[in-house]
Amino acid sequence: MMRKKKPIPGPYAALTKDTRFAGTYEVLVPDEDRAKPHRIPMQFATRESAESWIHSPEGVETITLVLHPRRHS
């Protein structure tokens, strides 16, 4: 019996684990080829600002580059 593949969740904002930036948020991008999600190297003051960046043109382009680096080289 084969297991069903779960769909990969979309990018999301989470509190940063880096103590230098305590209290800020970062964007994490899940990837089916990795155990841990990619971390976008940017810090946001609020979860709302991080989530709005995810849907902005700059965010969409950056996330696409992270997930598919060979397509844009």
N, C-alpha and C positions, 0 to 999 in steps of 0.2 A: 504494500500500500504506500503510495507516495504522499508526502506532506504537501499541503498547499503553501505556496509562497505568500508570505504576508507582504502587503504593499509597504514600501518605504515611506516613512513620514516625511513631511516637508520640512524646510528650514524653520528653526524656532529660536526664540530668545531665552536665555537663561542667565542667572546670576553668575558672574565670573568666579572661577576658583582661584585665580591669581590674587594673592594677598596684597600685592602692590596696587591693585585696582579694586579693592574691596568696596562693595556697595554699587558697583556698576554692572551693566549687562553686556553680554556678548552674543553673537549669532553663531549657532551650530548648524551644520549642514550634514545630515545623514547620507551615507553612501553605501550601496549594497556590497561593494568590494572591500569595505573596511569594518573592523569591529567597533572603532570609535568614530564619532562624527568629525568632519573637518571643522576647525575653528577659524572663523574670520577674524583677522588681527585688527579689530576695531573695538572700542569701548563706547557704550552708550549710557547716559545718565539714568534713563528710565526704560522700562520694558516696552512702553508704547513707542518710544523713539526707535528702539531696535526693531520692533515689528513693522513700523512704517518704513524703515530703511529696507527691510526685506522685500517690500513690494514696490520700492522706487526703481526707476530705470537703472540707476547705479548699482543697487542691490541685486537686481535680476541679472545684470551683466556679470557682476563679481561671482555670484553663485554659479552661473553657467560656466565661467572660467574654472572654478574650483572643481566642478563635477566632470567637465570635459576639456581638460587642458590641451589635448592634441588637436582638437577641432579649431582652435583659435590661434595656434602658433604660426 
